[in-house]
Amino acid sequence: MKTLCSALCLMLLILGMVSGAVAGEFLIDSVEIGGSLFDEQLRSYSHDVDLGENGPHGTTSHVAKFNGVTSQIEIPSGVSPALGTDDFTIAVWVNVDDATGDLPGEILSQYDASTRTGFRLGIDSRPGVTSSQANWRNVHFGIDNGSTPGDWTDHGRLGNAILIFGMAVFDGQLFAGTCEAGENEAGRVFRFDGDEWTDCGAPDRCNSVSSLVVYDGHLYVGVSKYRLRGSALAESENPHLGGTVYRYDGDHQWTSCGQLPETEGINGMVVYNGKLYAGSLYAPAGFFRYERGTEWTSCGVPDGKRVESLTVYNGHIYASGYDQGAVYRYDGEFWEHLGVIEGASQTYGFATYRDDLYVSEWPNAKVFRSGGDTVWNDVGQLGDEKETMPLVVYNGKMYGGTLPTAEVYRFDEATGGQTPPSWTKVARLDWTPDVQYRRVWTMSVFQGRLFAGVLPSGHVHSVEVGRNVTCDRALPSGWHHIAAVREKDRLKLYIDGDFVSTSTTFAPDDFNLTNSQPLRIGFGTTDHFYGQLCDLRIEQVAKNADQIRQLMAAP
C-alpha cells in the first residue's frame, strides 16, 4: 500500500536547514522527524492527492496527481523552511496535458497576500484578459517583500494605433494587436523582444486585430471592424468587415483559417479540451469551434446572447456578455446561465485568483467573485472609475485596468475578518486630452513584467513588482523538469536542465521571504494545480546547471 510519504519521495525533500540533514528527513527546529512519524504528518497535510507510479520517462517513480479543484498539500509555517534572505533551489518534475478542460495552475507557494511577502512558482495561463488569451502555460517564479511598484516604462505607440486590443506571449516574444482607424489603414500585429517592436503586418483589411491566442504551437489572431463610437471616438473610415481567424506563419505571413459565419468582429478566443473556440463581437451572436483548415462548427449561444471574454475554469468555459451583465458557462455541449451581476449591464474580463473566479463589469468599475452557482459577491469598486476591463494575477496579487481614466489598481483582500477588501491605485497610463474615455484595455505578463495596452494613445506600458523570472514559451504536454533558483542578487529559471532566463538584480536584504503562511503545494495565488508532480525539492542552496541536471537524472 502506497503512502503519501513514498509518493512525495520522498517526493518532498526539505534539505539543508541544519547541519547533517539527509534526504527524506523533515526537520522542525533541528529535530529530525523521519519514518512513520514523518509519513503520518505529511499524510495529514494533504487533501485529495492521488498516488501512482507512472513517473518521468516511463520510470516507476512515485507521483502525486492533483485534480485541479480540491487537491492540495498544506505544510504549516512552523514545519516548512524559513527561507529569509538565503539562497535556495526549488526543483520538481511536472506533467501537464494540453487536451484538458482545466489549466495547470500553481505548483507551490509560501506567500502572505496581506503583506505581499513570499514566493510562488506556477505554470500560468491567462485566458479571459478582455478579448485575448494573454499567456499560455508560461512558467513563472516570483518573490516579493511588500515592495511598491516602480515607475512604469512606456514602450511607445505601435504604428498608428489608437487602441492596443489584445496581447499574447508566444515563442519568447510579446505580440500585440492594434486598431488603426484610417480609411487606408488596417489593424496590425507587432512583436516585442524586450528591446524593440517589429511590425508583423496586417492579416486583413479591417481596422482591428482584436483577439490573440496560442493554440497547437502557433499564434492565432481574430480580426474585427471595431466600432469606435463604443469608446466615444469618431467612427473609423475603414469600411472593411472582420470576422476571420488567421494563423501567424512568420512576419507578414498570415494564413486564413476561415471566416466565422455572419461575423464582422471577433472578441474572444480560448483553448479548451484541446480545441480552439471563438465568439462574435457584434450581433448576431455566435460561438464556434475550430475543426481544420477553414472549417468552424457552430456551438450555439446562451438564450441568443453574445458571449465575449472567454476563460477556462474547473472544467468549463466561462463567458462574459455585452447584451446583459451576466456570466455564462459551457461544458463542451450546453450553455448554462450563471446569473446577472448586481448593477452591471456588461461584463468584461476574468481572472482566477487564489482558486476563485473573478469577473469585471460596466458601469460601476466593480469586480465580483464567484460564490458558486449564480452567486456573485461584490469585492469593491476600482477608485471612482466606471468600468473595469482586464484582470490579471501577477506575482501573488490581482490587478485590474479601468475606464475612463486608464488607471491600474491592485486588489487587497479582506484581512482577519475586520478590514474589507479594497483596491489600491498603482498607476494612470493614458493622459490623452479632450477625450471622454481612456482605457487600460488589455494586459499580459512578459519577461517577468506586467504589461498593459491602452486607448486612445495606442501605447504599451510595463512595470515589475517584486522580482520575477519567466519562461515566455508555452510548456508542452508531458513531463518536464523545472528548477527555480534564488542565487545572491538574482533569480534564475531552468526548464529540462536548460537555463531559460534570469531576473533583474536586487539587494538580498530587501527580499526577506519569511512569513507566517503555510507552504502550499498544488494551490496558492492562482488556481489549483491540474497535473502530476514528482520529486519536489526545496533546498537552501543555489544549485548550478550541472547540479540541476544531476537532479533530473534520478527522479
Phi and psi in degrees as a GROMACS rama.xvg file:
@    title "Ramachandran Plot"
@    xaxis  label "Phi"
@    yaxis  label "Psi"
@TYPE xy
-74.2245  146.719  LYS-2
-115.879  163.119  THR-3
-62.0056  -36.0112  LEU-4
-58.647  -45.3767  CYS-5
-70.2589  -34.1275  SER-6
-68.8577  -30.6141  ALA-7
-94.8028  -0.293506  LEU-8
111.189  135.179  CYS-9
-130.186  92.1909  LEU-10
-67.8059  -36.2393  MET-11
-95.46  114.123  LEU-12
-119.147  115.437  LEU-13
-111.159  105.18  ILE-14
-116.143  164.252  LEU-15
75.0719  11.2465  GLY-16
-78.1258  -27.265  MET-17
-139.807  160.554  VAL-18
-61.3003  133.703  SER-19
90.5457  2.96671  GLY-20
-63.7915  142.269  ALA-21
-125.767  159.891  VAL-22
-56.6875  137.043  ALA-23
92.3747  -7.92788  GLY-24
-98.187  138.721  GLU-25
-113.529  124.391  PHE-26
-112.705  131.968  LEU-27
-124.425  112.441  ILE-28
51.7235  45.2951  ASP-29
69.2568  11.4968  SER-30
-101.597  123.254  VAL-31
-76.7026  130.84  GLU-32
-122.529  108.727  ILE-33
-129.862  -175.982  GLY-34
60.6917  -138.114  GLY-35
-68.3915  -30.4429  SER-36
-66.3941  -44.5139  LEU-37
-61.9464  -43.9818  PHE-38
-55.5873  -48.3207  ASP-39
-66.4183  -41.0492  GLU-40
-63.3048  -49.7104  GLN-41
-62.8638  -38.1368  LEU-42
-60.4762  -38.758  ARG-43
-69.7189  -18.7321  SER-44
-85.748  -9.5152  TYR-45
-102.879  159.679  SER-46
-148.458  123.889  HIS-47
56.3906  38.52  ASP-48
-100.162  120.062  VAL-49
-90.5489  144.949  ASP-50
-113.021  147.183  LEU-51
-158.244  -175.231  GLY-52
-131.735  24.06  GLU-53
-99.5678  80.574  ASN-54
-87.353  -170.769  GLY-55
-58.8884  139.486  PRO-56
56.7742  34.714  HIS-57
77.0748  10.1083  GLY-58
-73.4024  168.802  THR-59
-98.0029  23.0466  THR-60
-59.0332  144.894  SER-61
-71.0161  138.289  HIS-62
-130.071  157.456  VAL-63
-116.171  126.272  ALA-64
-102.189  129.682  LYS-65
-111.811  133.145  PHE-66
-87.9562  -0.50552  ASN-67
81.8372  -3.74281  GLY-68
-125.903  -52.3028  VAL-69
-124.353  -12.189  THR-70
-69.3947  133.028  SER-71
-169.177  158.045  GLN-72
-128.462  129.276  ILE-73
-128.098  111.09  GLU-74
-103.339  122.172  ILE-75
-56.0597  152.422  PRO-76
-62.3153  -30.3018  SER-77
-72.4741  -12.7127  GLY-78
-104.487  -38.1404  VAL-79
-75.7322  161.155  SER-80
-69.8711  143.554  PRO-81
-91.3161  105.25  ALA-82
-79.0737  -28.8584  LEU-83
54.2965  -130.762  GLY-84
-105.272  11.5732  THR-85
-80.7475  162.527  ASP-86
-67.226  151.845  ASP-87
-161.581  163.922  PHE-88
-132.178  130.66  THR-89
-108.17  126.681  ILE-90
-133.086  140.338  ALA-91
-160.99  145.399  VAL-92
-90.8402  133.962  TRP-93
-127.592  145.539  VAL-94
-125.929  117.773  ASN-95
-128.269  159.228  VAL-96
-131.385  131.168  ASP-97
-65.9337  -42.6131  ASP-98
-86.9178  61.354  ALA-99
-132.065  167.148  THR-100
-97.6847  23.1915  GLY-101
-143.877  173.086  ASP-102
-110.888  153.053  LEU-103
-58.4881  -53.3873  PRO-104
84.2955  -153.509  GLY-105
-81.93  130.23  GLU-106
-82.7842  -55.6738  ILE-107
-162.247  159.078  LEU-108
-159.638  156.806  SER-109
-140.203  91.1987  GLN-110
-139.138  130.973  TYR-111
-101.284  107.956  ASP-112
-67.1534  -27.9568  ALA-113
-73.1381  -33.4581  SER-114
-104.802  -5.93573  THR-115
57.0868  48.2075  ARG-116
-125.037  132.277  THR-117
135.512  -157.477  GLY-118
-138.438  161.866  PHE-119
-151.997  148.718  ARG-120
-133.826  126.5  LEU-121
-155.878  171.013  GLY-122
-109.83  106.23  ILE-123
-100.135  126.265  ASP-124
-119.415  140.763  SER-125
-131.203  68.7094  ARG-126
-74.4499  162.251  PRO-127
77.6361  17.4576  GLY-128
-82.7849  85.9598  VAL-129
57.0292  -97.0407  THR-130
-110.473  2.12534  SER-131
-130.195  160.857  SER-132
-94.5897  90.0913  GLN-133
-67.856  -33.9711  ALA-134
-137.816  149.236  ASN-135
-138.999  104.349  TRP-136
55.1037  48.2297  ARG-137
-96.3564  124.932  ASN-138
-73.0168  133.014  VAL-139
-131.253  132.886  HIS-140
-127.06  123.125  PHE-141
-140.258  153.886  GLY-142
-132.831  156.996  ILE-143
-158.72  159.818  ASP-144
-143.861  57.5692  ASN-145
69.0981  23.927  GLY-146
-70.1215  152.164  SER-147
-95.6907  148.375  THR-148
-58.4699  137.456  PRO-149
-78.5875  -166.195  GLY-150
-68.5503  140.171  ASP-151
-77.0522  141.686  TRP-152
-95.1117  128.392  THR-153
-89.3295  114.33  ASP-154
-92.6286  11.0824  HIS-155
93.1724  173.074  GLY-156
-87.8361  139.428  ARG-157
-94.7597  107.174  LEU-158
59.0377  -130.1  GLY-159
-105.692  31.2845  ASN-160
-62.7562  139.012  ALA-161
-107.265  -4.78611  ILE-162
-154.684  132.026  LEU-163
-93.2962  103.424  ILE-164
-78.1069  -37.4576  PHE-165
-160.466  158.033  GLY-166
-138.892  151.909  MET-167
-154.226  141.451  ALA-168
-89.2628  127.904  VAL-169
-148.151  130.241  PHE-170
52.9546  41.0401  ASP-171
84.5801  6.18377  GLY-172
-136.212  162.522  GLN-173
-99.4107  123.365  LEU-174
-105.455  141.943  PHE-175
-134.194  138.522  ALA-176
-105.19  140.537  GLY-177
-120.152  164.792  THR-178
-114.913  123.312  CYS-179
-121.181  127.079  GLU-180
-94.5981  -13.2074  ALA-181
-63.2507  156.258  GLY-182
-58.9641  -37.3993  GLU-183
-105.643  16.2728  ASN-184
-103.238  172.068  GLU-185
-152.272  156.114  ALA-186
-61.8385  138.663  GLY-187
-126.741  167.065  ARG-188
-117.35  135.189  VAL-189
-123.694  149.996  PHE-190
-123.052  147.21  ARG-191
-125.247  127.088  PHE-192
-99.3147  7.49127  ASP-193
104.174  -17.5561  GLY-194
-119.744  -46.002  ASP-195
-144.868  160.093  GLU-196
-94.4586  142.378  TRP-197
-120.41  130.06  THR-198
-76.3983  118.457  ASP-199
-94.6252  1.33594  CYS-200
98.2468  174.751  GLY-201
-104.613  115.948  ALA-202
-65.0389  -28.0976  PRO-203
-143.127  179.114  ASP-204
-93.3647  -9.91822  ARG-205
-73.905  173.351  CYS-206
-84.5397  -7.17753  ASN-207
-142.444  139.66  SER-208
-99.359  105.142  VAL-209
-102.187  -17.0173  SER-210
-146.949  137.432  SER-211
-129.577  142.904  LEU-212
-155.042  142.833  VAL-213
-96.5832  126.597  VAL-214
-147.517  130.07  TYR-215
53.345  39.335  ASP-216
80.5476  8.43461  GLY-217
-131.339  161.406  HIS-218
-95.9603  128.785  LEU-219
-117.031  146.58  TYR-220
-132.735  147.737  VAL-221
-109.968  144.153  GLY-222
-118.33  158.075  VAL-223
-148.226  157.489  SER-224
-98.1798  97.3825  LYS-225
-78.1823  133.471  TYR-226
-89.3488  101.385  ARG-227
-67.762  -15.136  LEU-228
-63.1391  -20.7658  ARG-229
-65.2431  -16.5499  GLY-230
-113.257  20.918  SER-231
58.8066  37.2291  ALA-232
-118.13  163.019  LEU-233
-62.6603  141.038  ALA-234
-63.5653  149.271  GLU-235
-66.9322  141.984  SER-236
-83.8981  -6.31573  GLU-237
-74.76  120.818  ASN-238
-86.9566  -6.61743  PRO-239
-80.6228  135.595  HIS-240
-84.2973  158.167  LEU-241
-107.049  -142.788  GLY-242
101.307  5.77106  GLY-243
-105.132  147.163  THR-244
-104.641  136.694  VAL-245
-124.176  149.905  TYR-246
-104.851  134.172  ARG-247
-81.2429  120.198  TYR-248
-117.087  20.8586  ASP-249
125.662  162.327  GLY-250
-54.0423  128.442  ASP-251
63.7208  16.7354  HIS-252
-120.258  107.768  GLN-253
-128.711  126.496  TRP-254
-104.946  125.201  THR-255
-69.6644  131.646  SER-256
-108.486  16.8261  CYS-257
108.162  152.754  GLY-258
-91.4766  130.697  GLN-259
-71.333  133.177  LEU-260
-56.4505  134.467  PRO-261
51.1829  40.4366  GLU-262
-127.669  124.514  THR-263
-104.675  -6.55598  GLU-264
-157.498  147.342  GLY-265
-118.669  124.353  ILE-266
-110.555  -20.6764  ASN-267
-142.325  136.054  GLY-268
-136.878  147.073  MET-269
-156.336  152.607  VAL-270
-101.152  128.987  VAL-271
-146.689  128.56  TYR-272
52.0783  38.2149  ASN-273
75.2275  10.2713  GLY-274
-121.519  153.599  LYS-275
-97.8946  131.016  LEU-276
-121.134  150.938  TYR-277
-145.685  149.383  ALA-278
-128.809  157.846  GLY-279
-80.0914  144.748  SER-280
-79.0376  -42.5388  LEU-281
-117.146  169.957  TYR-282
-66.1623  148.857  ALA-283
-76.0357  149.612  PRO-284
-62.2961  137.808  ALA-285
-154.196  146.782  GLY-286
-144.626  127.23  PHE-287
-136.899  152.099  PHE-288
-113.406  134.634  ARG-289
-80.2911  131.566  TYR-290
-103.291  -64.7789  GLU-291
-169.902  160.581  ARG-292
55.1762  -112.002  GLY-293
-118.99  21.7343  THR-294
-96.6311  130.626  GLU-295
-128.242  141.08  TRP-296
-108.823  129.361  THR-297
-70.6978  132.536  SER-298
-112.48  9.80946  CYS-299
77.6208  169.417  GLY-300
-136.452  159.372  VAL-301
-77.8645  110.819  PRO-302
54.7622  36.6676  ASP-303
74.319  7.59141  GLY-304
-90.5788  145.943  LYS-305
-69.106  142.668  ARG-306
-110.91  131.454  VAL-307
-114.506  -94.9714  GLU-308
-66.1467  136.376  SER-309
-124.683  130.337  LEU-310
-134.669  172.153  THR-311
-121.318  132.689  VAL-312
-152.618  118.783  TYR-313
49.9354  48.0248  ASN-314
91.5202  5.1649  GLY-315
-136.092  159.304  HIS-316
-87.2324  133.521  ILE-317
-111.545  140.717  TYR-318
-131.008  141.809  ALA-319
-89.0676  178.607  SER-320
-149.748  149.344  GLY-321
-104.31  -9.96529  TYR-322
-84.8423  -21.3615  ASP-323
-159.676  159.782  GLN-324
-80.3287  66.0042  GLY-325
-124.277  170.709  ALA-326
-126.344  140.145  VAL-327
-124.895  154.85  TYR-328
-130.539  138.441  ARG-329
-126.434  131.479  TYR-330
-104.263  13.5607  ASP-331
99.4724  -10.2421  GLY-332
-139.089  -43.5373  GLU-333
-128.95  152.371  PHE-334
-96.9079  148.226  TRP-335
-133.005  134.631  GLU-336
-84.3463  123.902  HIS-337
-105.693  20.6202  LEU-338
101.813  159.614  GLY-339
-97.6451  133.559  VAL-340
-72.867  132.613  ILE-341
-57.8027  122.994  GLU-342
79.8556  -2.47725  GLY-343
-97.0852  143.912  ALA-344
-110.673  -16.7414  SER-345
-145.365  148.925  GLN-346
-116.877  146.464  THR-347
-122.467  -37.6637  TYR-348
-161.643  167.033  GLY-349
-130.171  157.07  PHE-350
-152.389  148.358  ALA-351
-103.904  115.493  THR-352
-128.108  121.388  TYR-353
51.3363  44.1967  ARG-354
77.5858  1.02577  ASP-355
-109.915  149.55  ASP-356
-92.7547  132.313  LEU-357
-119.74  150.052  TYR-358
-135.835  144.863  VAL-359
-102.364  167.16  SER-360
-155.837  169.847  GLU-361
-123.973  143.103  TRP-362
-113.79  24.2321  PRO-363
-115.189  1.91896  ASN-364
53.0451  38.8231  ALA-365
-100.634  164.059  LYS-366
-124.449  141.349  VAL-367
-123.916  144.124  PHE-368
-107.452  136.819  ARG-369
-66.1909  131.583  SER-370
-108.501  14.2738  GLY-371
95.9849  144.623  GLY-372
53.2186  -120.985  ASP-373
-103.191  17.0317  THR-374
-92.3985  128.048  VAL-375
-130.565  121.434  TRP-376
-99.8222  128.554  ASN-377
-68.9217  122.479  ASP-378
-113.239  19.4617  VAL-379
112.038  163.142  GLY-380
-98.59  145.951  GLN-381
-87.6621  99.03  LEU-382
59.5717  -134.739  GLY-383
-109.688  24.3576  ASP-384
-74.2806  171.865  GLU-385
-108.286  -22.7959  LYS-386
-146.239  137.469  GLU-387
-108.844  129.64  THR-388
-108.486  -92.1064  MET-389
-75.7849  144.666  PRO-390
-123.323  131.432  LEU-391
-140.616  134.538  VAL-392
-94.6983  125.042  VAL-393
-140.475  120.643  TYR-394
47.6656  47.6843  ASN-395
98.5841  -13.4849  GLY-396
-130.04  157.989  LYS-397
-100.356  137.378  MET-398
-122.796  149.832  TYR-399
-135.217  148.507  GLY-400
-111.288  151.847  GLY-401
-130.999  170.531  THR-402
-128.969  143.897  LEU-403
-100.95  1.38807  PRO-404
-111.447  13.1924  THR-405
55.1187  56.6096  ALA-406
-105.272  159.549  GLU-407
-119.739  133.817  VAL-408
-125.71  151.327  TYR-409
-107.164  136.572  ARG-410
-84.635  124.456  PHE-411
-116.794  104.017  ASP-412
-71.1078  168.539  GLU-413
-61.139  146.129  ALA-414
-126.822  132.878  THR-415
62.5  17.4571  GLY-416
71.2866  4.33677  GLY-417
-109.878  -49.553  GLN-418
-86.2541  123.486  THR-419
-71.3943  160.938  PRO-420
-63.2516  151.342  PRO-421
-147.54  166.279  SER-422
-121.111  126.04  TRP-423
-104.734  122.913  THR-424
-69.3013  130.729  LYS-425
-116.772  -15.0102  VAL-426
-171.195  156.433  ALA-427
-119.861  132.087  ARG-428
-114.324  -10.4554  LEU-429
-135.216  126.705  ASP-430
-119.821  23.8094  TRP-431
-56.0458  127.227  THR-432
-82.4341  161.623  PRO-433
60.6888  35.8707  ASP-434
-130.026  155.453  VAL-435
-78.9806  -40.2983  GLN-436
-124.696  138.045  TYR-437
-126.129  138.135  ARG-438
-131.462  136.634  ARG-439
-87.0341  105.272  VAL-440
-90.6373  -37.1476  TRP-441
-147.141  160.09  THR-442
-143.763  162.968  MET-443
-161.734  168.903  SER-444
-119.446  125.444  VAL-445
-147.267  135.634  PHE-446
50.3157  38.3243  GLN-447
76.0564  8.3069  GLY-448
-119.014  152.594  ARG-449
-89.4368  121.23  LEU-450
-106  148.65  PHE-451
-142.622  137.761  ALA-452
-112.923  144.364  GLY-453
-128.227  164.879  VAL-454
-124.932  141.714  LEU-455
-101.218  6.49624  PRO-456
-74.1992  -22.3723  SER-457
72.4957  25.6008  GLY-458
-97.8647  161.454  HIS-459
-118.998  135.962  VAL-460
-127.446  159.123  HIS-461
-149.969  160.102  SER-462
-150.988  153.274  VAL-463
-111.895  135.864  GLU-464
-118.925  122.934  VAL-465
72.4486  -149.047  GLY-466
-129.39  139.308  ARG-467
-143.375  151.943  ASN-468
-141.157  138.58  VAL-469
-133.789  154.416  THR-470
-102.573  113.569  CYS-471
-94.7903  32.2136  ASP-472
-128.255  144.794  ARG-473
-64.1044  131.952  ALA-474
-73.7281  119.385  LEU-475
-67.7239  165.723  PRO-476
-62.3981  154.653  SER-477
105.939  -172.517  GLY-478
-80.4829  135.21  TRP-479
-142.5  147.353  HIS-480
-100.307  127.599  HIS-481
-118.164  132.264  ILE-482
-130.99  125.296  ALA-483
-115.678  126.678  ALA-484
-125.458  131.52  VAL-485
-101.734  116.365  ARG-486
-128.358  105.516  GLU-487
56.0282  -102.776  LYS-488
-108.419  22.7873  ASP-489
-158.642  163.952  ARG-490
-105.933  149.872  LEU-491
-134.35  150.389  LYS-492
-130.719  133.696  LEU-493
-125.21  137.748  TYR-494
-123.26  124.642  ILE-495
52.2813  39.0501  ASP-496
83.615  -8.15918  GLY-497
-97.8111  136.29  ASP-498
-66.9218  130.861  PHE-499
-105.399  -53.5657  VAL-500
-165.792  167  SER-501
-131.503  157.498  THR-502
-85.0087  173.488  SER-503
-67.096  156.283  THR-504
-77.0215  162.973  THR-505
-153.853  163.099  PHE-506
-81.6027  119.028  ALA-507
-52.5988  -37.704  PRO-508
-68.7014  -15.8036  ASP-509
-77.5902  -11.9817  ASP-510
-128.003  71.735  PHE-511
-84.1075  112.628  ASN-512
-90.304  -4.5878  LEU-513
-64.4366  131.962  THR-514
-150.125  177.616  ASN-515
-92.8556  4.85696  SER-516
-81.0579  153.347  GLN-517
-70.6121  161.649  PRO-518
-80.8343  119.518  LEU-519
-107.937  126.201  ARG-520
-113.611  125.17  ILE-521
86.9002  5.16438  GLY-522
-166.531  170.314  PHE-523
160.253  -111.266  GLY-524
-87.3899  -17.5027  THR-525
-117.041  -116.003  THR-526
-108.611  159.459  ASP-527
-55.5919  144.96  HIS-528
-72.4337  136.846  PHE-529
-119.372  109.38  TYR-530
149.88  -158.163  GLY-531
-122.734  146.661  GLN-532
-123.646  145.337  LEU-533
-146.616  141.45  CYS-534
55.3845  54.1252  ASP-535
-81.6049  128.049  LEU-536
-132.07  138.868  ARG-537
-122.904  114.695  ILE-538
-123.758  134.27  GLU-539
-86.4498  62.0904  GLN-540
-156.441  146.381  VAL-541
-88.0359  105.746  ALA-542
-80.0053  147.256  LYS-543
-92.8558  179.826  ASN-544
-61.0828  -41.5565  ALA-545
-64.1884  -41.674  ASP-546
-66.709  -35.5461  GLN-547
-67.0486  -40.2384  ILE-548
-65.9692  -31.3425  ARG-549
-65.6175  -38.2111  GLN-550
-61.5714  -37.461  LEU-551
-64.5102  -28.3291  MET-552
-70.8019  -21.6968  ALA-553
-139.498  74.3171  ALA-554
